[in-house]
Amino acid sequence: MDQGSGSRIPRRNLEDVRLLALSAVDKGMHPRDAALAFGAGVSTVYSWLQARNEGGPEALKVKVASGRPPRLPEEQTTQLWKLIVGRDPRQMQFDFALWTREMVRELIRREFGVEYTAQGVGKLLRRMGLSPQRPLTRAWEQDHELAARWKQVDYPKIHAEAQATGASIFFGDEASVRTDFHSGTTWAPVGQTPIVRGTGNRKTVNMISAISAQGKLHFSLVDGTTTSATFIEFCQQLLHDIDGTVFLIVDGHSAHKSAATREYVASTEGRLKIFLLPP
C-alpha cells in the first residue's frame, strides 16, 4: 500500500490503518483527506470502503501469507513423530540407539522419498515438539516387580530400622573416570563440528563412593578394579569418619557379598550392616 513517501504500510499495522481511515470517513472526513492523513492512496481507501460494504468488518483483516508449503504434509509428519518417539533406531535397521539428525534425514528419505538438509531436519524436529536430550539409562534386565517391592517394602523397613537404632544410611557404588571422555554438549556454528583438543594418553581413575540422603559424600580412589580388599578398606574408612552404626546399601557386585566382606561385616559387631539392591 503506497504511502505519500512511496513506502509500504507494514502488514502488522495495515489492519489498524484500515480501521482508523474508515472510521474517519464514517465521521465525515473525505476519502481523499483520509488517504492523505493515513498514508494510503485515494483508490486504496475507496477499495477498503467497497470491501467493507461487501464483506463487512472481516474483509478488513489482513490475511496471513501462506508461505512455502511444507515438504512433509501433516499426515507424514505424524507418521514420522510416531517412528521417532515410539521406536528404538535399531528397530529401523540403524546401528545406533540414539536418534541423530542424519539418521532422521535418512529415515525421511527412506520412508517418504523427501530430501532434507541436516539443518532442515533440526528445524522440522523442533516444529514437531522434539528437542535434543540426554537419555536416562535403564537396564533391560531389571526385574521391575523386585525393584518396586524394594522401594515400597524393603527400603521403608531399612529406613525404619535406621531411625530406631540411630543408624546412618548410605548408598554406595563404584565409578570410573577417563581422561578422554566428555559427555556434555557445546554450542558452535551450524554445520561446523567443534573439536575438543586433549592428550592422546588415556588414563582411568577408579573410585568407591557413598552418599547419604542428606548429601554427605565419602569416596576413596582405587588402584585398579574393585576387589573385596579395596571394598573392605573403603568400609573401614567410612566407619572411621561416621559415628555410630552405618547402613550401607550397594548393588550385587561380587566384592559386596564375598566371604571376606561378610566376615569383615561380622567383625564390626553391628556397626556396619550391608543391604543389597535387587538385581
ZIRA-V977024 format. One record per residue. N is the residue number from 1. SS is DSSP state (hx for helix, st for strand, lp for the rest). Layout:
N SS
N SS
This chain:
1 lp
2 st
3 lp
4 lp
5 lp
6 lp
7 lp
8 st
9 lp
10 lp
11 hx
12 hx
13 hx
14 hx
15 hx
16 hx
17 hx
18 hx
19 hx
20 hx
21 hx
22 hx
23 hx
24 hx
25 hx
26 hx
27 lp
28 lp
29 lp
30 lp
31 hx
32 hx
33 hx
34 hx
35 hx
36 hx
37 hx
38 hx
39 lp
40 lp
41 lp
42 hx
43 hx
44 hx
45 hx
46 hx
47 hx
48 hx
49 hx
50 hx
51 hx
52 hx
53 hx
54 hx
55 hx
56 lp
57 hx
58 hx
59 hx
60 hx
61 lp
62 lp
63 lp
64 lp
65 lp
66 lp
67 lp
68 lp
69 lp
70 lp
71 lp
72 lp
73 lp
74 hx
75 hx
76 hx
77 hx
78 hx
79 hx
80 hx
81 hx
82 hx
83 hx
84 hx
85 hx
86 hx
87 lp
88 lp
89 hx
90 hx
91 hx
92 hx
93 lp
94 lp
95 lp
96 lp
97 lp
98 lp
99 lp
100 lp
101 hx
102 hx
103 hx
104 hx
105 hx
106 hx
107 hx
108 hx
109 hx
110 hx
111 hx
112 hx
113 lp
114 lp
115 lp
116 lp
117 lp
118 hx
119 hx
120 hx
121 hx
122 hx
123 hx
124 hx
125 hx
126 hx
127 hx
128 lp
129 lp
130 lp
131 lp
132 lp
133 lp
134 lp
135 lp
136 lp
137 lp
138 lp
139 lp
140 lp
141 lp
142 lp
143 lp
144 hx
145 hx
146 hx
147 hx
148 hx
149 hx
150 hx
151 hx
152 hx
153 hx
154 hx
155 hx
156 hx
157 hx
158 hx
159 hx
160 hx
161 hx
162 hx
163 hx
164 hx
165 hx
166 lp
167 lp
168 st
169 st
170 st
171 st
172 st
173 st
174 st
175 st
176 st
177 st
178 st
179 lp
180 lp
181 lp
182 lp
183 lp
184 lp
185 lp
186 lp
187 lp
188 lp
189 lp
190 lp
191 lp
192 lp
193 lp
194 lp
195 lp
196 lp
197 lp
198 lp
199 lp
200 lp
201 lp
202 lp
203 lp
204 st
205 st
206 st
207 st
208 st
209 st
210 st
211 st
212 st
213 lp
214 lp
215 lp
216 lp
217 st
218 st
219 st
220 st
221 st
222 st
223 lp
224 lp
225 lp
226 lp
227 lp
228 hx
229 hx
230 hx
231 hx
232 hx
233 hx
234 hx
235 hx
236 hx
237 hx
238 hx
239 hx
240 hx
241 hx
242 lp
243 lp
244 lp
245 lp
246 st
247 st
248 st
249 st
250 st
251 lp
252 lp
253 lp
254 hx
255 hx
256 hx
257 lp
258 lp
259 hx
260 hx
261 hx
262 hx
263 hx
264 hx
265 hx
266 hx
267 hx
268 lp
269 lp
270 lp
271 lp
272 st
273 st
274 st
275 st
276 st
277 lp
278 lp
279 lp
